[in-house]
Amino acid sequence: MFDYGNARVAALRGRLLDGDALRRLEEAESPAALLVQLERLDDWRPILRGLGSLTIDPRWAIELAVEGHRSARLGGLLTLYGPPARALVEALVLPLDLERVLEVLRRRRAGESPETVAATVSPGALLDGRRVGAVARASTVPHALRLLGRFGLITRAAAGSLGAAFERDPGWASLEARLVAATSDAQEARVAGPGADADQARAIVAAQREQRVTVAAALEQEGAAAAAELDRIRTLARHDRLAARAHRDPLGIGSVAGYVASVEAQAIRLRAVLARVAGGWSRERTGAWLALERA
């Protein structure tokens, strides 16, 4: 099931930024200089060039490039695997799609135009640019939710239930909580089969759900800033563990999980580098985030 895709993943993994490369980027004198360094890298040059007129501000261009890289690499995985492996791979990348949907819905709620949102939210994995645009242009929240069911992010039944619940209770926090739960259910449905690969994928999905519960408790008890910091720290540590174990399973889902984790960890660390270069973080704080790579 995994031979061809995992061979491609092994090649892609070699193009990710290692610790030395990230530390060289950290030495950039400004976001503009950091952008120049990224443009010299084969894996990043096409993504930055594809931004076109959106690259006027270097910091914004780097943010967009980080999201574009996540979209391209995680979305591209789905083309490498057929059934039944594909369902497990979908479960691993669904969190990216959930992020995109939440961003679209939040920005539309804040009053941004459908066209602006459609043009500036990066694709997910299952949700390509066309589908993200369709969700952004949905006339109502229930309509957007029905599209998620049609596109296979969640089941059609779950989409209908979410829409009906929103019409009864249009509270935004409730909507987001229900959508997160429905996406988690969709992940679990995809990893429900037998075998060691499904077992591994189930453990990953369970760890994600457990972390959400922990972060939600921190949000209630300690506030948004502390909860966000806890989420980043735990996410990065979890990704590092998965990436470190990837070589033990070259012919199974572990290799895919390790690559997904490596892409996500790279995005977190690049944002830490950008925060340092833009003057927002100290060298010590940035170094702590980069050092976790060896944990």
GUNUTOR-79442 format. One record per atom (N, C-alpha, C): residue in one letter; z, y, x. Coordinates in pm, whole numbers, padded with zeros to 5 digits, always signed. Last residue first. Example, Ala and Ser with C-alpha at 12.3 -4.5 7.8 and 13.67 -1.06 7.14 Angstrom:
2
s+00708-00225+01285s+00714-00106+01367s+00787+00003+01290a+00780-00569+01319a+00780-00450+01230a+00780-00330+01320
// end
This chain:
295
a+02045+01711+01526a+02163+01648+01467a+02133+01507+01420r+01840+01857+01618r+01880+01745+01702r+02000+01670+01644e+01813+02059+01437e+01700+01968+01452e+01742+01843+01530l+02017+02232+01456l+02035+02121+01365l+01924+02018+01376a+01927+02440+01611a+01996+02330+01679a+02014+02210+01588l+01832+02626+01431l+01736+02550+01510l+01801+02431+01576w+02073+02723+01330w+01978+02657+01241w+01878+02573+01319a+02186+02834+01561a+02257+02726+01490a+02163+02652+01397g+02005+03034+01625g+02017+02918+01713g+02088+02802+01646t+02060+03220+01425t+01931+03150+01426t+01939+03024+01510r+02316+03298+01509r+02297+03236+01377r+02166+03160+01373e+02263+03400+01764e+02356+03288+01749e+02335+03218+01615r+02094+03616+01721r+02043+03501+01796r+02132+03379+01776s+02134+03729+01377s+02167+03729+01520s+02104+03608+01587w+01895+03852+01141w+01988+03750+01188w+02014+03766+01337g+01719+04064+01098g+01825+04038+01001g+01930+03939+01047g+01498+04116+01254g+01621+04188+01282g+01735+04162+01188a+01272+03970+01245a+01274+04092+01164a+01404+04169+01177v+01349+03751+01396v+01248+03843+01451v+01248+03975+01375r+01533+03627+01218r+01574+03672+01351r+01477+03779+01404a+01370+03565+01002a+01488+03650+00982a+01538+03706+01114l+01189+03393+01129l+01142+03519+01076l+01258+03616+01053v+01363+03178+01185v+01297+03249+01294v+01250+03387+01247a+01420+03102+00923a+01528+03148+01010a+01472+03226+01128r+01167+03023+00843r+01227+03138+00777r+01346+03192+00858l+01139+02803+01007l+01050+02917+01027l+01105+03041+00958r+01332+02636+00893r+01353+02690+01028r+01260+02807+01058i+01218+02576+00646i+01350+02641+00652i+01370+02706+00788a+00981+02451+00730a+00975+02574+00650a+01108+02649+00656q+01082+02224+00861q+01006+02323+00937q+01001+02456+00861a+01188+02086+00645a+01279+02139+00747a+01209+02245+00830e+00950+02017+00513e+01047+02105+00447e+01145+02166+00548v+00830+01852+00703v+00760+01972+00655v+00859+02070+00594s+01026+01652+00721s+00993+01732+00838s+00920+01861+00798a+01021+01538+00465a+01143+01604+00513a+01113+01695+00631v+00764+01430+00468v+00799+01532+00368v+00921+01610+00415y+00806+01245+00676y+00711+01354+00693y+00740+01466+00593g+00996+01072+00568g+01026+01144+00691g+00933+01262+00712a+00856+00972+00351a+00977+01050+00327a+01012+01132+00450v+00659+00827+00487v+00621+00941+00402v+00742+01031+00381s+00819+00634+00611s+00734+00721+00691s+00693+00845+00613g+00936+00505+00394g+01019+00581+00486g+00939+00675+00573i+00754+00349+00265i+00777+00482+00211i+00861+00567+00305g+00603+00169+00546g+00658+00184+00411g+00681+00329+00373l+00542+00132+00808l+00450+00074+00710l+00498+00089+00566p+00742+00237+00968p+00606+00289+00984p+00509+00240+00878d+01036+00282+00971d+00962+00226+00858d+00817+00273+00863r+01150+00411+01179r+01197+00275+01153r+01115+00205+01044h+01061+00668+01186h+00996+00573+01278h+01039+00429+01253a+01232+00805+01009a+01095+00773+00968a+01031+00667+01056r+01482+00894+01068r+01469+00752+01034r+01325+00710+01009a+01453+01166+01108a+01493+01084+01223a+01475+00935+01196a+01395+01253+00852a+01292+01263+00956a+01325+01173+01074l+01642+01211+00725l+01523+01137+00680l+01414+01139+00788r+01801+01393+00868r+01833+01250+00870r+01711+01167+00829d+01676+01635+00806d+01680+01588+00945d+01711+01439+00954h+01723+01655+00531h+01587+01641+00581h+01585+01587+00724r+02001+01688+00536r+01942+01571+00470r+01799+01548+00518a+02022+01933+00670a+02082+01813+00728a+02023+01686+00667l+01889+02098+00484l+01837+02082+00619l+01894+01957+00686t+02056+02074+00260t+01916+02036+00252t+01860+02009+00391r+02295+02180+00354r+02289+02039+00317r+02144+01988+00308i+02215+02446+00407i+02274+02364+00512i+02261+02215+00478r+02120+02533+00155r+02032+02531+00272r+02085+02439+00380d+02354+02506-00003d+02233+02433-00038d+02140+02423+00082l+02528+02686+00121l+02561+02544+00119l+02436+02461+00091e+02390+02924+00062e+02410+02883+00201e+02442+02734+00211a+02408+02924-00217a+02277+02921-00152a+02288+02875-00007a+02686+02942-00252a+02614+02824-00301a+02478+02812-00235a+02738+03193-00142a+02798+03074-00080a+02725+02948-00124a+02591+03354-00322a+02562+03355-00179a+02615+03229-00111a+02704+03304-00581a+02565+03270-00550a+02539+03262-00400g+03040+03156-00593g+02939+03259-00607g+02804+03219-00551e+03242+02968-00604e+03237+03056-00488e+03130+03164-00496q+03233+02820-00846q+03362+02847-00783q+03356+02957-00677e+02966+02801-00926e+03068+02840-01023e+03196+02886-00956l+02844+02719-00689l+02801+02842-00756l+02907+02893-00851a+02969+02475-00643a+02993+02586-00550a+02954+02719-00612a+02858+02329-00853a+03002+02351-00850a+03038+02467-00758a+02592+02332-00772a+02628+02394-00899a+02777+02422-00905v+02612+02180-00539v+02576+02321-00529v+02612+02395-00658t+02674+01928-00649t+02766+01993-00555t+02739+02143-00546v+02444+01878-00803v+02575+01884-00868v+02675+01959-00779r+02249+01872-00604r+02242+01973-00708r+02376+01989-00779q+02330+01644-00462q+02341+01776-00400q+02335+01886-00504e+02269+01443-00645e+02408+01464-00606e+02427+01602-00543r+01989+01464-00647r+02065+01493-00769r+02212+01521-00736q+01932+01388-00384q+01894+01520-00432q+01975+01559-00555a+02026+01126-00387a+02089+01224-00298a+02055+01366-00340a+01845+01010-00567a+01988+01017-00602a+02061+01119-00515v+01611+01026-00418v+01621+01101-00544v+01767+01116-00585i+01681+00848-00212i+01647+00987-00182i+01662+01074-00306a+01716+00609-00350a+01829+00666-00276a+01805+00813-00244r+01458+00567-00445r+01567+00591-00540r+01686+00655-00470a+01323+00514-00206a+01289+00635-00282a+01399+00668-00382q+01441+00267-00140q+01455+00383-00052q+01428+00513-00128d+01359+00110-00360d+01501+00130-00332d+01524+00253-00245a+01085+00113-00326a+01142+00181-00443a+01291+00206-00423d+01078-00042-00091d+01027+00096-00091d+01083+00174-00209a+01182-00289-00173a+01256-00208-00076a+01208-00063-00075g+01155-00363-00530g+01114-00364-00391g+01191-00266-00304p+01050-00241-00858p+01121-00330-00766p+01077-00307-00621g+01063+00099-01003g+01012-00035-00980g+01093-00116-00881a+01136+00362-01036a+01213+00261-01109a+01169+00118-01080v+01035+00598-00951v+01092+00510-00849v+01166+00392-00911r+00951+00738-01172r+00850+00699-01074r+00904+00603-00969a+01189+00795-01302a+01093+00704-01366a+00990+00653-01266e+01295+00982-01127e+01359+00852-01139e+01267+00751-01206q+01124+01201-01173q+01133+01139-01041q+01187+00996-01054a+01187+01253-01438a+01050+01213-01403a+01045+01149-01264d+01452+01332-01412d+01422+01210-01488d+01282+01159-01454s+01405+01569-01275s+01480+01463-01209s+01456+01329-01280t+01277+01708-01478t+01203+01676-01356t+01273+01566-01278a+01489+01731-01660a+01368+01659-01700a+01284+01620-01578a+01669+01889-01511a+01706+01753-01550a+01584+01671-01588v+01519+02127-01490v+01560+02054-01368v+01594+01910-01402l+01509+02188-01763l+01385+02161-01690l+01414+02087-01560r+01777+02235-01824r+01705+02126-01890r+01578+02089-01816a+01825+02458-01660a+01902+02335-01641a+01831+02215-01704e+01647+02644-01771e+01629+02599-01633e+01705+02469-01608l+01756+02672-02033l+01618+02626-02011l+01601+02570-01870s+02009+02773-01979s+01995+02642-02042s+01856+02586-02021a+01944+03021-01873a+02015+02924-01789a+02002+02784-01847w+01825+03145-02098w+01744+03112-01980w+01813+03009-01890g+01835+03066-02442g+01910+03104-02322g+01838+03056-02196p+01725+03007-02689p+01640+03066-02586p+01716+03114-02462d+01754+02750-02880d+01847+02821-02793d+01768+02881-02678r+01532+02670-03029r+01664+02674-03094r+01761+02761-03014e+01333+02691-02838e+01317+02767-02963e+01449+02776-03039f+01432+02512-02650f+01423+02655-02617f+01408+02740-02742a+01405+02271-02783a+01539+02317-02747a+01538+02466-02714a+01126+02256-02798a+01205+02266-02921a+01345+02318-02893g+01065+02231-02523g+01016+02344-02601g+01095+02365-02729l+01193+01991-02462l+01234+02114-02394l+01189+02237-02474s+01047+01813-02623s+01191+01831-02646s+01241+01961-02583g+00793+01832-02507g+00815+01871-02645g+00961+01898-02676a+00851+01734-02250a+00801+01870-02266a+00821+01919-02409a+00924+01472-02311a+01024+01562-02254a+00981+01707-02270a+00676+01379-02404a+00793+01379-02493a+00900+01474-02443r+00519+01401-02177r+00487+01485-02293r+00605+01492-02390t+00716+01406-01874t+00648+01337-01983t+00618+01435-02096i+00622+01628-01604i+00722+01560-01685i+00647+01488-01796l+00371+01648-01484l+00492+01679-01407l+00613+01614-01472g+00138+01608-01625g+00207+01493-01570g+00329+01523-01486f+00004+01799-01765f-00032+01784-01625f+00043+01671-01555r+00128+01786-02013r-00013+01749-02002r-00053+01723-01857g+00382+01884-01944g+00367+01747-01992g+00224+01699-01980l+00312+02142-01875l+00376+02057-01773l+00369+01910-01814l+00220+02234-02120l+00125+02216-02010l+00184+02128-01901r+00459+02257-02258r+00362+02156-02302r+00258+02130-02193l+00566+02474-02120l+00629+02343-02107l+00535+02232-02151a+00399+02680-02206a+00405+02646-02063a+00463+02506-02044h+00468+02677-02479h+00331+02646-02438h+00328+02607-02291p+00738+02759-02466p+00704+02624-02512p+00562+02583-02476v+00688+03028-02364v+00757+02927-02283v+00728+02787-02334t+00351+03143-02434t+00493+03131-02463t+00555+03029-02369s+00100+03149-02318s+00139+03259-02406s+00288+03258-02438a+00027+03093-01975a+00071+03039-02104a+00130+03151-02190r-00035+03172-01722r-00104+03241-01833r-00063+03190-01970a+00109+03000-01560a+00138+03144-01554a+00078+03219-01673v-00020+02761-01617v+00120+02777-01660v+00156+02926-01662a-00267+02818-01496a-00260+02791-01640a-00119+02808-01693g-00193+02843-01227g-00245+02958-01299g-00239+02939-01450v-00122+02579-01175v-00019+02683-01165v-00064+02807-01241r-00379+02469-01205r-00273+02434-01299r-00158+02533-01294r-00515+02583-00989r-00565+02601-01125r-00456+02573-01227g-00368+02496-00766g-00373+02637-00801g-00420+02662-00942d-00196+02192-00878d-00282+02268-00789d-00288+02413-00836l+00073+02009-00912l+00017+02129-00975l-00065+02206-00872l+00157+01817-00735l+00081+01775-00853l+00011+01893-00918a+00239+02034-00556a+00176+01910-00510a+00092+01851-00623g+00163+02376-00609g+00262+02273-00580g+00193+02152-00518p+00029+02689-00481p+00023+02562-00555p+00142+02473-00522s+00211+03004-00485s+00137+02898-00417s+00130+02772-00503v+00161+03292-00665v+00246+03173-00654v+00162+03061-00594t-00036+03487-00688t+00058+03495-00576t+00159+03381-00568a-00198+03463-00911a-00262+03488-00782a-00166+03476-00664a-00025+03429-01125a-00119+03322-01093a-00179+03338-00955v+00102+03679-01123v+00178+03557-01093v+00083+03445-01052t-00113+03844-01194t-00042+03864-01067t+00033+03739-01027e-00182+03740-01444e-00279+03734-01334e-00212+03754-01200p+00046+03786-01605p+00001+03650-01577p-00092+03641-01457s+00263+04041-01468s+00146+04000-01544s+00106+03857-01511e+00619+04041-01494e+00498+04043-01414e+00380+03989-01495g+00858+04021-01637g+00757+04116-01680g+00633+04125-01596a+01041+03826-01598a+01073+03958-01543a+00966+04062-01574r+00908+03605-01697r+01020+03659-01775r+01057+03800-01729r+00736+03564-01484r+00681+03603-01614r+00791+03663-01702r+00924+03489-01294r+00847+03611-01273r+00780+03658-01402r+01024+03250-01403r+01114+03363-01376r+01036+03493-01362l+00794+03088-01415l+00865+03124-01538l+00957+03244-01516v+00724+03068-01139v+00631+03122-01239v+00707+03171-01362e+00954+02949-01032e+00911+03080-00986e+00818+03145-01088l+00954+02704-01168l+01065+02798-01188l+01027+02939-01143v+00716+02596-01064v+00729+02623-01207v+00841+02723-01233r+00778+02571-00790r+00667+02657-00833r+00681+02694-00981e+00995+02389-00797e+01011+02523-00742e+00904+02619-00794l+00860+02165-00902l+00966+02229-00980l+00991+02370-00929d+00691+02106-00687d+00633+02150-00814d+00739+02218-00901l+00884+02025-00501l+00801+02141-00473l+00740+02195-00601p+00992+01792-00621p+01074+01913-00608p+00994+02038-00575l+00776+01600-00598l+00800+01671-00723l+00892+01793-00710v+00755+01447-00371v+00704+01584-00364v+00726+01664-00493l+00866+01199-00429l+00915+01272-00312l+00871+01417-00311a+00721+01112-00648a+00864+01137-00664a+00919+01221-00550e+00471+01068-00528e+00488+01177-00625e+00636+01212-00642v+00533+00838-00383v+00502+00961-00311v+00518+01082-00404l+00564+00658-00593l+00678+00686-00506l+00656+00816-00429a+00306+00661-00697a+00417+00703-00783a+00539+00737-00698r+00150+00556-00487r+00139+00697-00523r+00257+00745-00608a+00188+00282-00472a+00256+00367-00375a+00256+00513-00419p+00045+00115-00637p+00166+00176-00694p+00238+00270-00597p-00211+00370-00646p-00103+00295-00712p-00079+00163-00641g-00286+00528-00325g-00318+00483-00459g-00200+00410-00520y-00276+00805-00105y-00212+00684-00157y-00258+00655-00299l-00383+01045-00029l-00382+00938+00071l-00332+00805+00014t-00352+01252-00201t-00489+01199-00186t-00493+01076-00097l-00091+01327-00172l-00127+01253-00292l-00268+01195-00285l-00074+01485+00055l-00027+01346+00061l-00077+01264-00057g-00146+01742-00013g-00245+01655+00048g-00203+01510+00056g+00094+01853-00095g-00007+01821-00194g-00111+01726-00141l+00209+01885+00159l+00271+01794+00061l+00173+01758-00049r+00022+02058+00289r+00064+01932+00349r+00125+01836+00248a-00022+02275+00113a-00133+02199+00168a-00089+02062+00219s+00240+02368+00052s+00147+02326-00053s+00040+02233+00002r+00337+02436+00307r+00405+02334+00226r+00311+02279+00120h+00152+02638+00369h+00159+02516+00451h+00228+02404+00375g+00213+02831+00178g+00081+02769+00179g+00077+02641+00259e+00469+02902+00257e+00451+02835+00128e+00314+02768+00120v+00403+03015+00505v+00501+02905+00498v+00483+02828+00367a+00231+03220+00422a+00179+03110+00503a+00273+02990+00501l+00403+03392+00288l+00296+03326+00213l+00241+03206+00290e+00560+03471+00509e+00621+03405+00394e+00516+03328+00314i+00362+03594+00662i+00429+03475+00714i+00496+03398+00601a+00292+03811+00498a+00190+03712+00534a+00255+03583+00584w+00528+03954+00495w+00482+03893+00370w+00379+03785+00400r+00526+04036+00763r+00636+03953+00713r+00595+03882+00584p+00285+04189+00782p+00305+04065+00859p+00415+03976+00804d+00088+04307+00522d+00222+04315+00579d+00254+04184+00651i-00172+04200+00472i-00153+04336+00521i-00017+04352+00587t-00265+03958+00371t-00196+03957+00501t-00172+04096+00557l-00421+03953+00150l-00276+03947+00127l-00197+03956+00257s-00685+03934+00212s-00629+04069+00198s-00479+04069+00175g-00646+03614+00343g-00734+03728+00327g-00659+03860+00318l-00543+03361+00354l-00470+03461+00277l-00551+03588+00255g-00690+03204+00525g-00715+03190+00382g-00642+03292+00296r-00577+03255+00770r-00708+03315+00739r-00739+03308+00590l-00348+03099+00743l-00336+03243+00754l-00469+03312+00723i-00464+02844+00734i-00381+02890+00623i-00370+03042+00625p-00595+02816+00980p-00673+02817+00855p-00594+02870+00737r-00366+02839+01164r-00476+02936+01163r-00554+02934+01031w-00190+02626+01160w-00157+02746+01084w-00272+02844+01071d-00269+02425+01325d-00224+02388+01191d-00202+02508+01101d-00332+02554+01566d-00438+02493+01486d-00395+02464+01343l-00205+02872+01645l-00176+02730+01625l-00277+02669+01528r-00245+03140+01648r-00299+03065+01761r-00282+02913+01744e-00105+03240+01438e-00251+03233+01424e-00317+03156+01538l+00151+03249+01540l+00118+03145+01443l-00033+03129+01429q+00128+03476+01704q+00156+03345+01763q+00119+03231+01668v+00084+03675+01512v-00019+03648+01612v+00002+03511+01674l+00331+03667+01381l+00210+03632+01308l+00096+03598+01405l+00495+03765+01581l+00514+03628+01534l+00389+03580+01460a+00403+04025+01590a+00384+03940+01706a+00401+03793+01670a+00487+04109+01336a+00345+04112+01370a+00315+04023+01489p+00766+04084+01354p+00691+03996+01265p+00542+03995+01295s+00838+04106+01712s+00827+04164+01578s+00758+04063+01487e+00858+03965+01944e+00923+04095+01940e+00922+04157+01801a+00942+03618+01970a+00848+03723+01929a+00921+03855+01908e+01117+03414+02014e+01113+03520+02114e+01015+03631+02078e+01071+03224+01822e+01190+03309+01806e+01189+03427+01903l+00862+03082+01927l+00835+03176+01819l+00951+03273+01799r+01008+02926+02104r+00911+03024+02157r+00877+03127+02050r+01152+02773+01923r+01225+02867+02008r+01131+02968+02074l+00944+02624+01810l+01020+02717+01727l+01097+02818+01811a+00866+02473+02034a+00773+02567+01973a+00845+02669+01886d+01098+02320+02078d+01052+02413+02181d+00957+02517+02122g+01110+02165+01838g+01214+02261+01872g+01170+02363+01975d+00773+02157+01699d+00895+02096+01749d+00995+02206+01788l+00570+02179+01416l+00636+02254+01523l+00762+02181+01568l+00325+01918+01362l+00437+02002+01321l+00502+02069+01442r+00139+01741+01445r+00098+01881+01442r+00210+01974+01397g+00235+01486+01419g+00220+01538+01554g+00180+01684+01559r+00207+01440+01149r+00341+01468+01202r+00332+01529+01341l-00060+01371+01124l-00015+01501+01075l+00122+01538+01133a-00054+01110+01226a-00133+01213+01293a-00087+01353+01252a+00109+00988+01034a+00151+00987+01175a+00075+01094+01254v-00051+01015+00808v+00075+01090+00817v+00124+01097+00962r-00249+00832+00861r-00283+00974+00853r-00159+01060+00869a-00096+00601+00846a-00167+00630+00970a-00205+00779+00974n-00013+00612+00582n+00086+00631+00687n+00022+00657+00822g-00255+00561+00444g-00186+00689+00431g-00088+00714+00544y-00308+00293+00527y-00401+00402+00555y-00329+00537+00552d-00062+00150+00446d-00119+00148+00580d-00205+00269+00611f+00064+00121+00201f+00090+00243+00275f+00011+00254+00406m+00000-00121+00081m+00000+00000+00000m+00000+00127+00085
// end
